Amino acid sequence: MNSIAKDLGTIRKMGIEALVEKLGPVGMAEFIRQFDSGYGDYTKERHKWLDGIDINTIVKQAETKRGK
């Protein structure tokens, strides 16, 4: 193993190459996705979207999207 210090971009590139070699591109993407916690507060945002919408409205919207 080479112990020469490398910049973060080089380390990132080498890490992704190693993951692709061992896991394949899909496995690499799934591995990296584990560490993305996203952003924002989903619970608060969900309340903004859904508060005040009843089940009948949801059913009507679904039927409209389906073309009924």
Secondary structure as the mmCIF struct_conf table of DSSP 4:
data_model
#
loop_
_struct_conf.conf_type_id
_struct_conf.id
_struct_conf.beg_label_comp_id
_struct_conf.beg_label_asym_id
_struct_conf.beg_label_seq_id
_struct_conf.end_label_comp_id
_struct_conf.end_label_asym_id
_struct_conf.end_label_seq_id
HELX_RH_AL_P HELX_RH_AL_P1 LEU A 8 ARG A 33
TURN_TY1_P TURN_TY1_P1 GLN A 34 PHE A 35
BEND BEND1 TYR A 39 GLY A 40
HELX_RH_AL_P HELX_RH_AL_P2 TYR A 42 LEU A 50
TURN_TY1_P TURN_TY1_P2 ASP A 51 GLY A 52
HELX_RH_AL_P HELX_RH_AL_P3 ILE A 55 ARG A 66
TURN_TY1_P TURN_TY1_P3 GLY A 67 GLY A 67
#
